[in-house]
């Protein structure tokens, strides 16, 4: 009877020690994160600079004619970077990073 109590106490002690170690190791990552769909955000880009320009959104290059709106659907987290130099921005400068709060918004670029 005494051996069973010692064995039970050892199992309980091991579980108390192992649980924080499992959490610290990150082994409890949620399964739904691997299968989640990427949200896309609808944004209207408007070129107000007066000359044609290009925007790089992720790996995609988007051409913007002066004064004409362009509607794009981009995944959340995509960085939109200027691909041409204008009066107010240089090539490579960040315009915006796509988030769900921008859904349906119009971004005016000068």
Biopython code that builds the backbone (N, CA, C, O; Angstrom):
import numpy as np
from Bio.PDB.StructureBuilder import StructureBuilder

atoms = [
    (1, "UNK", "N", (0.812, -1.181, 0.000)),
    (1, "UNK", "CA", (0.000, 0.000, 0.000)),
    (1, "UNK", "C", (0.863, 1.255, 0.000)),
    (1, "UNK", "O", (0.505, 2.255, -0.623)),
    (2, "UNK", "N", (1.942, 1.213, 0.661)),
    (2, "UNK", "CA", (2.843, 2.341, 0.755)),
    (2, "UNK", "C", (3.507, 2.635, -0.597)),
    (2, "UNK", "O", (3.739, 3.797, -0.931)),
    (3, "UNK", "N", (3.809, 1.602, -1.363)),
    (3, "UNK", "CA", (4.442, 1.777, -2.673)),
    (3, "UNK", "C", (3.476, 2.473, -3.634)),
    (3, "UNK", "O", (3.910, 3.290, -4.445)),
    (4, "UNK", "N", (2.193, 2.172, -3.562)),
    (4, "UNK", "CA", (1.192, 2.830, -4.417)),
    (4, "UNK", "C", (1.116, 4.326, -4.117)),
    (4, "UNK", "O", (1.018, 5.134, -5.041)),
    (5, "UNK", "N", (1.160, 4.694, -2.872)),
    (5, "UNK", "CA", (1.116, 6.108, -2.501)),
    (5, "UNK", "C", (2.344, 6.845, -3.019)),
    (5, "UNK", "O", (2.233, 7.970, -3.506)),
    (6, "UNK", "N", (3.495, 6.229, -2.920)),
    (6, "UNK", "CA", (4.732, 6.842, -3.424)),
    (6, "UNK", "C", (4.666, 6.971, -4.936)),
    (6, "UNK", "O", (5.064, 7.997, -5.488)),
    (7, "UNK", "N", (4.167, 5.938, -5.614)),
    (7, "UNK", "CA", (4.042, 5.959, -7.069)),
    (7, "UNK", "C", (3.058, 7.051, -7.508)),
    (7, "UNK", "O", (3.337, 7.781, -8.459)),
    (8, "UNK", "N", (1.922, 7.169, -6.835)),
    (8, "UNK", "CA", (0.925, 8.191, -7.165)),
    (8, "UNK", "C", (1.499, 9.585, -6.932)),
    (8, "UNK", "O", (1.275, 10.488, -7.738)),
    (9, "UNK", "N", (2.221, 9.765, -5.861)),
    (9, "UNK", "CA", (2.827, 11.061, -5.567)),
    (9, "UNK", "C", (3.871, 11.423, -6.620)),
    (9, "UNK", "O", (4.000, 12.589, -6.991)),
    (10, "UNK", "N", (4.611, 10.433, -7.099)),
    (10, "UNK", "CA", (5.613, 10.676, -8.146)),
    (10, "UNK", "C", (4.945, 11.108, -9.449)),
    (10, "UNK", "O", (5.456, 11.992, -10.137)),
    (11, "UNK", "N", (3.826, 10.507, -9.792)),
    (11, "UNK", "CA", (3.110, 10.880, -11.018)),
    (11, "UNK", "C", (2.563, 12.305, -10.913)),
    (11, "UNK", "O", (2.668, 13.083, -11.860)),
    (12, "UNK", "N", (1.989, 12.639, -9.779)),
    (12, "UNK", "CA", (1.452, 13.986, -9.576)),
    (12, "UNK", "C", (2.575, 15.013, -9.635)),
    (12, "UNK", "O", (2.411, 16.055, -10.270)),
    (13, "UNK", "N", (3.693, 14.756, -9.001)),
    (13, "UNK", "CA", (4.825, 15.688, -9.005)),
    (13, "UNK", "C", (5.375, 15.865, -10.414)),
    (13, "UNK", "O", (5.725, 16.978, -10.809)),
    (14, "UNK", "N", (5.454, 14.773, -11.175)),
    (14, "UNK", "CA", (5.951, 14.851, -12.549)),
    (14, "UNK", "C", (5.029, 15.704, -13.413)),
    (14, "UNK", "O", (5.499, 16.484, -14.241)),
    (15, "UNK", "N", (3.714, 15.558, -13.223)),
    (15, "UNK", "CA", (2.783, 16.346, -14.036)),
    (15, "UNK", "C", (2.883, 17.832, -13.716)),
    (15, "UNK", "O", (2.746, 18.666, -14.611)),
    (16, "UNK", "N", (3.125, 18.180, -12.431)),
    (16, "UNK", "CA", (3.278, 19.586, -12.074)),
    (16, "UNK", "C", (4.549, 20.184, -12.674)),
    (16, "UNK", "O", (4.567, 21.361, -13.035)),
    (17, "UNK", "N", (5.591, 19.399, -12.780)),
    (17, "UNK", "CA", (6.851, 19.882, -13.337)),
    (17, "UNK", "C", (6.790, 19.906, -14.858)),
    (17, "UNK", "O", (7.319, 20.823, -15.486)),
    (18, "UNK", "N", (6.151, 18.907, -15.455)),
    (18, "UNK", "CA", (6.138, 18.788, -16.914)),
    (18, "UNK", "C", (5.233, 19.818, -17.580)),
    (18, "UNK", "O", (5.547, 20.279, -18.677)),
    (19, "UNK", "N", (4.133, 20.191, -16.960)),
    (19, "UNK", "CA", (3.184, 21.116, -17.584)),
    (19, "UNK", "C", (3.800, 22.466, -17.919)),
    (19, "UNK", "O", (3.628, 22.918, -19.051)),
    (20, "UNK", "N", (4.506, 23.144, -17.017)),
    (20, "UNK", "CA", (5.139, 24.415, -17.398)),
    (20, "UNK", "C", (6.228, 24.234, -18.454)),
    (20, "UNK", "O", (6.457, 25.127, -19.270)),
    (21, "UNK", "N", (6.891, 23.095, -18.441)),
    (21, "UNK", "CA", (7.944, 22.858, -19.426)),
    (21, "UNK", "C", (7.338, 22.714, -20.815)),
    (21, "UNK", "O", (7.915, 23.190, -21.793)),
    (22, "UNK", "N", (6.192, 22.069, -20.913)),
    (22, "UNK", "CA", (5.525, 21.921, -22.209)),
    (22, "UNK", "C", (5.084, 23.282, -22.727)),
    (22, "UNK", "O", (5.236, 23.570, -23.914)),
    (23, "UNK", "N", (4.538, 24.125, -21.851)),
    (23, "UNK", "CA", (4.123, 25.461, -22.266)),
    (23, "UNK", "C", (5.317, 26.315, -22.669)),
    (23, "UNK", "O", (5.242, 27.072, -23.638)),
    (24, "UNK", "N", (6.401, 26.201, -21.944)),
    (24, "UNK", "CA", (7.598, 26.983, -22.260)),
    (24, "UNK", "C", (8.207, 26.546, -23.584)),
    (24, "UNK", "O", (8.782, 27.363, -24.303)),
    (25, "UNK", "N", (8.087, 25.273, -23.907)),
    (25, "UNK", "CA", (8.652, 24.771, -25.155)),
    (25, "UNK", "C", (7.778, 25.112, -26.356)),
    (25, "UNK", "O", (8.209, 24.949, -27.497)),
    (26, "UNK", "N", (6.560, 25.584, -26.116)),
    (26, "UNK", "CA", (5.690, 25.958, -27.225)),
    (26, "UNK", "C", (5.048, 24.762, -27.901)),
    (26, "UNK", "O", (4.639, 24.862, -29.058)),
    (27, "UNK", "N", (4.950, 23.660, -27.227)),
    (27, "UNK", "CA", (4.380, 22.467, -27.834)),
    (27, "UNK", "C", (2.860, 22.483, -27.853)),
    (27, "UNK", "O", (2.237, 21.571, -28.395)),
    (28, "UNK", "N", (2.270, 23.492, -27.276)),
    (28, "UNK", "CA", (0.823, 23.572, -27.237)),
    (28, "UNK", "C", (0.285, 24.567, -28.257)),
    (28, "UNK", "O", (-0.717, 25.229, -27.988)),
    (29, "UNK", "N", (0.919, 24.692, -29.416)),
    (29, "UNK", "CA", (0.468, 25.646, -30.418)),
    (29, "UNK", "C", (-0.898, 25.239, -30.948)),
    (29, "UNK", "O", (-1.157, 24.051, -31.142)),
    (30, "UNK", "N", (-1.763, 26.196, -31.181)),
    (30, "UNK", "CA", (-3.114, 25.871, -31.615)),
    (30, "UNK", "C", (-3.124, 25.296, -33.030)),
    (30, "UNK", "O", (-2.403, 25.759, -33.913)),
    (31, "UNK", "N", (-3.938, 24.301, -33.216)),
    (31, "UNK", "CA", (-4.028, 23.637, -34.523)),
    (31, "UNK", "C", (-4.722, 24.538, -35.526)),
    (31, "UNK", "O", (-4.389, 24.508, -36.711)),
    (32, "UNK", "N", (-5.677, 25.337, -35.081)),
    (32, "UNK", "CA", (-6.430, 26.174, -36.017)),
    (32, "UNK", "C", (-5.552, 27.230, -36.680)),
    (32, "UNK", "O", (-5.923, 27.745, -37.735)),
    (33, "UNK", "N", (-4.412, 27.567, -36.105)),
    (33, "UNK", "CA", (-3.522, 28.546, -36.715)),
    (33, "UNK", "C", (-2.925, 28.025, -38.016)),
    (33, "UNK", "O", (-2.645, 28.808, -38.924)),
    (34, "UNK", "N", (-2.731, 26.727, -38.115)),
    (34, "UNK", "CA", (-2.150, 26.165, -39.331)),
    (34, "UNK", "C", (-3.163, 26.114, -40.466)),
    (34, "UNK", "O", (-2.783, 26.183, -41.634)),
    (35, "UNK", "N", (-4.440, 25.994, -40.140)),
    (35, "UNK", "CA", (-5.452, 25.820, -41.157)),
    (35, "UNK", "C", (-6.297, 27.067, -41.381)),
    (35, "UNK", "O", (-7.289, 27.016, -42.108)),
    (36, "UNK", "N", (-5.925, 28.173, -40.775)),
    (36, "UNK", "CA", (-6.708, 29.404, -40.906)),
    (36, "UNK", "C", (-6.556, 29.983, -42.306)),
    (36, "UNK", "O", (-5.477, 29.955, -42.898)),
    (37, "UNK", "N", (-7.658, 30.504, -42.816)),
    (37, "UNK", "CA", (-7.620, 31.159, -44.119)),
    (37, "UNK", "C", (-7.037, 32.550, -43.954)),
    (37, "UNK", "O", (-7.243, 33.199, -42.929)),
    (38, "UNK", "N", (-6.314, 33.003, -44.959)),
    (38, "UNK", "CA", (-5.756, 34.339, -44.938)),
    (38, "UNK", "C", (-6.863, 35.320, -45.306)),
    (38, "UNK", "O", (-7.511, 35.167, -46.341)),
    (39, "UNK", "N", (-7.078, 36.320, -44.467)),
    (39, "UNK", "CA", (-8.093, 37.325, -44.751)),
    (39, "UNK", "C", (-7.579, 38.264, -45.821)),
    (39, "UNK", "O", (-6.422, 38.683, -45.790)),
    (40, "UNK", "N", (-8.443, 38.594, -46.769)),
    (40, "UNK", "CA", (-8.083, 39.593, -47.766)),
    (40, "UNK", "C", (-8.845, 40.871, -47.466)),
    (40, "UNK", "O", (-9.976, 40.844, -46.981)),
    (41, "UNK", "N", (-8.210, 41.973, -47.759)),
    (41, "UNK", "CA", (-8.756, 43.291, -47.471)),
    (41, "UNK", "C", (-8.886, 44.042, -48.790)),
    (41, "UNK", "O", (-7.948, 44.086, -49.586)),
    (42, "UNK", "N", (-10.062, 44.633, -49.015)),
    (42, "UNK", "CA", (-10.321, 45.394, -50.237)),
    (42, "UNK", "C", (-9.959, 46.855, -49.985)),
    (42, "UNK", "O", (-10.501, 47.497, -49.086)),
    (43, "UNK", "N", (-9.024, 47.370, -50.801)),
    (43, "UNK", "CA", (-8.540, 48.747, -50.650)),
    (43, "UNK", "C", (-8.583, 49.427, -52.016)),
    (43, "UNK", "O", (-8.311, 48.801, -53.041)),
    (44, "UNK", "N", (-8.922, 50.696, -52.017)),
    (44, "UNK", "CA", (-8.878, 51.495, -53.238)),
    (44, "UNK", "C", (-7.657, 52.403, -53.145)),
    (44, "UNK", "O", (-7.516, 53.159, -52.184)),
    (45, "UNK", "N", (-6.777, 52.331, -54.139)),
    (45, "UNK", "CA", (-5.581, 53.176, -54.196)),
    (45, "UNK", "C", (-5.832, 54.298, -55.189)),
    (45, "UNK", "O", (-6.268, 54.044, -56.312)),
    (46, "UNK", "N", (-5.563, 55.532, -54.791)),
    (46, "UNK", "CA", (-5.780, 56.694, -55.643)),
    (46, "UNK", "C", (-4.476, 57.461, -55.788)),
    (46, "UNK", "O", (-3.899, 57.908, -54.797)),
    (47, "UNK", "N", (-4.011, 57.615, -57.026)),
    (47, "UNK", "CA", (-2.775, 58.330, -57.306)),
    (47, "UNK", "C", (-3.087, 59.815, -57.443)),
    (47, "UNK", "O", (-3.676, 60.235, -58.438)),
    (48, "UNK", "N", (-2.699, 60.608, -56.456)),
    (48, "UNK", "CA", (-2.901, 62.061, -56.483)),
    (48, "UNK", "C", (-1.618, 62.819, -56.799)),
    (48, "UNK", "O", (-1.555, 64.032, -56.604)),
    (49, "UNK", "N", (-0.594, 62.119, -57.286)),
    (49, "UNK", "CA", (0.703, 62.770, -57.510)),
    (49, "UNK", "C", (0.767, 63.537, -58.824)),
    (49, "UNK", "O", (1.623, 64.410, -58.970)),
    (50, "UNK", "N", (-0.101, 63.246, -59.780)),
    (50, "UNK", "CA", (-0.068, 63.945, -61.061)),
    (50, "UNK", "C", (0.735, 63.222, -62.118)),
    (50, "UNK", "O", (0.704, 63.628, -63.280)),
    (51, "UNK", "N", (1.453, 62.165, -61.767)),
    (51, "UNK", "CA", (2.205, 61.382, -62.741)),
    (51, "UNK", "C", (2.021, 59.896, -62.429)),
    (51, "UNK", "O", (1.762, 59.535, -61.281)),
    (52, "UNK", "N", (2.152, 59.037, -63.432)),
    (52, "UNK", "CA", (1.989, 57.599, -63.182)),
    (52, "UNK", "C", (3.027, 57.100, -62.182)),
    (52, "UNK", "O", (4.154, 57.593, -62.140)),
    (53, "UNK", "N", (2.633, 56.124, -61.386)),
    (53, "UNK", "CA", (3.555, 55.561, -60.409)),
    (53, "UNK", "C", (3.268, 54.083, -60.214)),
    (53, "UNK", "O", (2.231, 53.576, -60.641)),
    (54, "UNK", "N", (4.202, 53.395, -59.562)),
    (54, "UNK", "CA", (4.052, 51.976, -59.261)),
    (54, "UNK", "C", (4.140, 51.764, -57.754)),
    (54, "UNK", "O", (4.913, 52.416, -57.053)),
    (55, "UNK", "N", (3.317, 50.828, -57.282)),
    (55, "UNK", "CA", (3.311, 50.420, -55.880)),
    (55, "UNK", "C", (3.643, 48.938, -55.854)),
    (55, "UNK", "O", (3.118, 48.166, -56.657)),
    (56, "UNK", "N", (4.497, 48.548, -54.951)),
    (56, "UNK", "CA", (4.802, 47.135, -54.779)),
    (56, "UNK", "C", (4.090, 46.650, -53.522)),
    (56, "UNK", "O", (4.368, 47.115, -52.418)),
    (57, "UNK", "N", (3.163, 45.704, -53.706)),
    (57, "UNK", "CA", (2.411, 45.131, -52.591)),
    (57, "UNK", "C", (2.795, 43.665, -52.488)),
    (57, "UNK", "O", (2.313, 42.832, -53.256)),
    (58, "UNK", "N", (3.670, 43.353, -51.532)),
    (58, "UNK", "CA", (4.209, 41.991, -51.458)),
    (58, "UNK", "C", (5.115, 41.765, -52.652)),
    (58, "UNK", "O", (6.095, 42.488, -52.830)),
    (59, "UNK", "N", (4.800, 40.773, -53.470)),
    (59, "UNK", "CA", (5.563, 40.515, -54.701)),
    (59, "UNK", "C", (4.889, 41.099, -55.927)),
    (59, "UNK", "O", (5.449, 41.051, -57.023)),
    (60, "UNK", "N", (3.707, 41.643, -55.762)),
    (60, "UNK", "CA", (2.907, 42.170, -56.873)),
    (60, "UNK", "C", (3.210, 43.640, -57.099)),
    (60, "UNK", "O", (3.278, 44.415, -56.145)),
    (61, "UNK", "N", (3.397, 44.037, -58.373)),
    (61, "UNK", "CA", (3.605, 45.433, -58.728)),
    (61, "UNK", "C", (2.294, 45.971, -59.303)),
    (61, "UNK", "O", (1.731, 45.397, -60.235)),
    (62, "UNK", "N", (1.820, 47.078, -58.734)),
    (62, "UNK", "CA", (0.548, 47.675, -59.142)),
    (62, "UNK", "C", (0.851, 49.023, -59.787)),
    (62, "UNK", "O", (1.496, 49.881, -59.184)),
    (63, "UNK", "N", (0.376, 49.200, -61.026)),
    (63, "UNK", "CA", (0.582, 50.461, -61.744)),
    (63, "UNK", "C", (-0.613, 51.368, -61.498)),
    (63, "UNK", "O", (-1.763, 50.960, -61.658)),
    (64, "UNK", "N", (-0.321, 52.606, -61.104)),
    (64, "UNK", "CA", (-1.360, 53.590, -60.824)),
    (64, "UNK", "C", (-1.224, 54.759, -61.784)),
    (64, "UNK", "O", (-0.215, 55.464, -61.777)),
    (65, "UNK", "N", (-2.253, 54.966, -62.616)),
    (65, "UNK", "CA", (-2.283, 56.141, -63.479)),
    (65, "UNK", "C", (-2.726, 57.337, -62.656)),
    (65, "UNK", "O", (-3.439, 57.186, -61.663)),
    (66, "UNK", "N", (-2.302, 58.526, -63.068)),
    (66, "UNK", "CA", (-2.619, 59.739, -62.316)),
    (66, "UNK", "C", (-4.133, 59.978, -62.296)),
    (66, "UNK", "O", (-4.783, 59.996, -63.341)),
    (67, "UNK", "N", (-4.679, 60.160, -61.093)),
    (67, "UNK", "CA", (-6.086, 60.501, -60.945)),
    (67, "UNK", "C", (-7.065, 59.360, -61.097)),
    (67, "UNK", "O", (-8.272, 59.585, -61.006)),
    (68, "UNK", "N", (-6.594, 58.131, -61.326)),
    (68, "UNK", "CA", (-7.502, 57.004, -61.513)),
    (68, "UNK", "C", (-7.410, 56.048, -60.324)),
    (68, "UNK", "O", (-6.316, 55.653, -59.919)),
    (69, "UNK", "N", (-8.566, 55.681, -59.771)),
    (69, "UNK", "CA", (-8.550, 54.733, -58.649)),
    (69, "UNK", "C", (-8.340, 53.301, -59.126)),
    (69, "UNK", "O", (-8.792, 52.924, -60.207)),
    (70, "UNK", "N", (-7.653, 52.515, -58.315)),
    (70, "UNK", "CA", (-7.436, 51.098, -58.586)),
    (70, "UNK", "C", (-7.850, 50.331, -57.334)),
    (70, "UNK", "O", (-7.372, 50.611, -56.235)),
    (71, "UNK", "N", (-8.749, 49.357, -57.517)),
    (71, "UNK", "CA", (-9.201, 48.539, -56.397)),
    (71, "UNK", "C", (-8.372, 47.270, -56.341)),
    (71, "UNK", "O", (-8.207, 46.583, -57.350)),
    (72, "UNK", "N", (-7.846, 46.955, -55.152)),
    (72, "UNK", "CA", (-7.029, 45.751, -54.969)),
    (72, "UNK", "C", (-7.539, 44.967, -53.772)),
    (72, "UNK", "O", (-8.082, 45.543, -52.830)),
    (73, "UNK", "N", (-7.363, 43.661, -53.809)),
    (73, "UNK", "CA", (-7.641, 42.772, -52.680)),
    (73, "UNK", "C", (-6.313, 42.183, -52.247)),
    (73, "UNK", "O", (-5.688, 41.430, -52.993)),
    (74, "UNK", "N", (-5.883, 42.523, -51.048)),
    (74, "UNK", "CA", (-4.575, 42.108, -50.553)),
    (74, "UNK", "C", (-4.729, 41.371, -49.228)),
    (74, "UNK", "O", (-5.622, 41.683, -48.441)),
    (75, "UNK", "N", (-3.856, 40.392, -48.982)),
    (75, "UNK", "CA", (-3.904, 39.703, -47.690)),
    (75, "UNK", "C", (-3.446, 40.617, -46.555)),
    (75, "UNK", "O", (-2.618, 41.507, -46.748)),
    (76, "UNK", "N", (-4.003, 40.375, -45.371)),
    (76, "UNK", "CA", (-3.604, 41.143, -44.196)),
    (76, "UNK", "C", (-2.113, 40.990, -43.948)),
    (76, "UNK", "O", (-1.555, 39.906, -44.116)),
    (77, "UNK", "N", (-1.472, 42.078, -43.548)),
    (77, "UNK", "CA", (-0.048, 42.057, -43.248)),
    (77, "UNK", "C", (0.825, 42.441, -44.420)),
    (77, "UNK", "O", (2.028, 42.640, -44.248)),
    (78, "UNK", "N", (0.248, 42.553, -45.622)),
    (78, "UNK", "CA", (1.027, 42.922, -46.805)),
    (78, "UNK", "C", (1.499, 44.359, -46.679)),
    (78, "UNK", "O", (0.734, 45.246, -46.301)),
    (79, "UNK", "N", (2.761, 44.578, -46.997)),
    (79, "UNK", "CA", (3.324, 45.927, -46.959)),
    (79, "UNK", "C", (3.264, 46.525, -48.354)),
    (79, "UNK", "O", (3.706, 45.907, -49.323)),
    (80, "UNK", "N", (2.715, 47.732, -48.452)),
    (80, "UNK", "CA", (2.674, 48.459, -49.732)),
    (80, "UNK", "C", (3.793, 49.485, -49.715)),
    (80, "UNK", "O", (3.852, 50.354, -48.845)),
    (81, "UNK", "N", (4.683, 49.368, -50.699)),
    (81, "UNK", "CA", (5.881, 50.201, -50.758)),
    (81, "UNK", "C", (5.907, 50.928, -52.090)),
    (81, "UNK", "O", (5.546, 50.353, -53.117)),
    (82, "UNK", "N", (6.326, 52.175, -52.086)),
    (82, "UNK", "CA", (6.452, 52.941, -53.321)),
    (82, "UNK", "C", (7.558, 52.332, -54.171)),
    (82, "UNK", "O", (8.653, 52.053, -53.682)),
    (83, "UNK", "N", (7.257, 52.130, -55.447)),
    (83, "UNK", "CA", (8.240, 51.539, -56.353)),
    (83, "UNK", "C", (8.852, 52.609, -57.264)),
    (83, "UNK", "O", (9.808, 52.335, -57.990)),
    (84, "UNK", "N", (8.302, 53.826, -57.224)),
    (84, "UNK", "CA", (8.838, 54.946, -57.998)),
    (84, "UNK", "C", (9.011, 56.153, -57.078)),
    (84, "UNK", "O", (8.357, 56.256, -56.041)),
    (85, "UNK", "N", (9.891, 57.054, -57.469)),
    (85, "UNK", "CA", (10.128, 58.266, -56.702)),
    (85, "UNK", "C", (9.184, 59.364, -57.176)),
    (85, "UNK", "O", (9.057, 59.607, -58.376)),
    (86, "UNK", "N", (8.527, 60.022, -56.235)),
    (86, "UNK", "CA", (7.666, 61.167, -56.551)),
    (86, "UNK", "C", (8.182, 62.372, -55.780)),
    (86, "UNK", "O", (9.217, 62.296, -55.118)),
    (87, "UNK", "N", (7.451, 63.498, -55.868)),
    (87, "UNK", "CA", (7.856, 64.708, -55.146)),
    (87, "UNK", "C", (7.881, 64.500, -53.640)),
    (87, "UNK", "O", (8.737, 65.045, -52.943)),
    (88, "UNK", "N", (6.937, 63.708, -53.141)),
    (88, "UNK", "CA", (6.781, 63.570, -51.691)),
    (88, "UNK", "C", (7.274, 62.252, -51.117)),
    (88, "UNK", "O", (7.344, 62.114, -49.896)),
    (89, "UNK", "N", (7.615, 61.282, -51.950)),
    (89, "UNK", "CA", (8.112, 59.997, -51.429)),
    (89, "UNK", "C", (9.193, 59.435, -52.336)),
    (89, "UNK", "O", (9.234, 59.700, -53.537)),
    (90, "UNK", "N", (10.052, 58.663, -51.730)),
    (90, "UNK", "CA", (11.129, 58.037, -52.494)),
    (90, "UNK", "C", (10.802, 56.568, -52.732)),
    (90, "UNK", "O", (9.991, 55.982, -52.016)),
    (91, "UNK", "N", (11.426, 55.987, -53.723)),
    (91, "UNK", "CA", (11.244, 54.561, -53.997)),
    (91, "UNK", "C", (11.696, 53.769, -52.779)),
    (91, "UNK", "O", (12.759, 54.024, -52.214)),
    (92, "UNK", "N", (10.874, 52.809, -52.388)),
    (92, "UNK", "CA", (11.191, 51.988, -51.236)),
    (92, "UNK", "C", (10.550, 52.451, -49.944)),
    (92, "UNK", "O", (10.648, 51.764, -48.928)),
    (93, "UNK", "N", (9.887, 53.618, -49.961)),
    (93, "UNK", "CA", (9.255, 54.111, -48.733)),
    (93, "UNK", "C", (7.918, 53.409, -48.511)),
    (93, "UNK", "O", (7.185, 53.118, -49.457)),
    (94, "UNK", "N", (7.621, 53.148, -47.257)),
    (94, "UNK", "CA", (6.394, 52.450, -46.885)),
    (94, "UNK", "C", (5.197, 53.376, -47.027)),
    (94, "UNK", "O", (5.198, 54.498, -46.520)),
    (95, "UNK", "N", (4.172, 52.890, -47.727)),
    (95, "UNK", "CA", (2.926, 53.641, -47.879)),
    (95, "UNK", "C", (1.945, 53.206, -46.801)),
    (95, "UNK", "O", (1.393, 54.039, -46.082)),
    (96, "UNK", "N", (1.730, 51.908, -46.690)),
    (96, "UNK", "CA", (0.814, 51.377, -45.679)),
    (96, "UNK", "C", (1.052, 49.890, -45.525)),
    (96, "UNK", "O", (1.614, 49.240, -46.407)),
    (97, "UNK", "N", (0.617, 49.360, -44.397)),
    (97, "UNK", "CA", (0.604, 47.920, -44.174)),
    (97, "UNK", "C", (-0.856, 47.523, -44.039)),
    (97, "UNK", "O", (-1.597, 48.112, -43.251)),
    (98, "UNK", "N", (-1.266, 46.530, -44.802)),
    (98, "UNK", "CA", (-2.667, 46.141, -44.880)),
    (98, "UNK", "C", (-3.122, 45.540, -43.557)),
    (98, "UNK", "O", (-2.478, 44.648, -43.006)),
    (99, "UNK", "N", (-4.255, 46.053, -43.056)),
    (99, "UNK", "CA", (-4.890, 45.497, -41.868)),
    (99, "UNK", "C", (-6.395, 45.495, -42.107)),
    (99, "UNK", "O", (-6.887, 46.154, -43.023)),
    (100, "UNK", "N", (-7.109, 44.764, -41.290)),
    (100, "UNK", "CA", (-8.555, 44.660, -41.468)),
    (100, "UNK", "C", (-9.251, 46.006, -41.277)),
    (100, "UNK", "O", (-10.354, 46.202, -41.788)),
    (101, "UNK", "N", (-8.637, 46.925, -40.563)),
    (101, "UNK", "CA", (-9.242, 48.243, -40.372)),
    (101, "UNK", "C", (-9.254, 49.070, -41.654)),
    (101, "UNK", "O", (-9.983, 50.059, -41.739)),
    (102, "UNK", "N", (-8.465, 48.688, -42.648)),
    (102, "UNK", "CA", (-8.439, 49.393, -43.931)),
    (102, "UNK", "C", (-9.459, 48.852, -44.932)),
    (102, "UNK", "O", (-9.537, 49.350, -46.055)),
    (103, "UNK", "N", (-10.232, 47.855, -44.550)),
    (103, "UNK", "CA", (-11.177, 47.245, -45.479)),
    (103, "UNK", "C", (-12.171, 48.288, -45.979)),
    (103, "UNK", "O", (-12.881, 48.906, -45.185)),
    (104, "UNK", "N", (-12.222, 48.485, -47.314)),
    (104, "UNK", "CA", (-13.121, 49.447, -47.943)),
    (104, "UNK", "C", (-12.588, 50.871, -47.978)),
    (104, "UNK", "O", (-13.269, 51.767, -48.475)),
    (105, "UNK", "N", (-11.391, 51.098, -47.464)),
    (105, "UNK", "CA", (-10.821, 52.440, -47.399)),
    (105, "UNK", "C", (-10.203, 52.844, -48.734)),
    (105, "UNK", "O", (-9.840, 51.998, -49.551)),
    (106, "UNK", "N", (-10.092, 54.153, -48.937)),
    (106, "UNK", "CA", (-9.391, 54.701, -50.092)),
    (106, "UNK", "C", (-8.115, 55.360, -49.580)),
    (106, "UNK", "O", (-8.157, 56.209, -48.690)),
    (107, "UNK", "N", (-6.984, 54.961, -50.148)),
    (107, "UNK", "CA", (-5.697, 55.544, -49.775)),
    (107, "UNK", "C", (-5.249, 56.475, -50.887)),
    (107, "UNK", "O", (-5.032, 56.039, -52.018)),
    (108, "UNK", "N", (-5.112, 57.756, -50.569)),
    (108, "UNK", "CA", (-4.659, 58.759, -51.531)),
    (108, "UNK", "C", (-3.145, 58.875, -51.410)),
    (108, "UNK", "O", (-2.612, 59.123, -50.328)),
    (109, "UNK", "N", (-2.462, 58.693, -52.534)),
    (109, "UNK", "CA", (-0.987, 58.721, -52.557)),
    (109, "UNK", "C", (-0.533, 59.940, -53.352)),
    (109, "UNK", "O", (-0.960, 60.150, -54.487)),
    (110, "UNK", "N", (0.334, 60.735, -52.743)),
    (110, "UNK", "CA", (0.853, 61.939, -53.418)),
    (110, "UNK", "C", (2.298, 61.781, -53.736)),
    (110, "UNK", "O", (2.909, 62.687, -54.304)),
]
sb = StructureBuilder()
sb.init_structure("model")
sb.init_model(0)
sb.init_chain("A")
sb.init_seg("    ")
for serial, (resi, resn, name, xyz) in enumerate(atoms, 1):
    if name == "N":
        sb.init_residue(resn, " ", resi, " ")
    sb.init_atom(name, np.array(xyz, "f"), 0.0, 1.0, " ", f" {name:<3s}", serial, name[0])
structure = sb.get_structure()
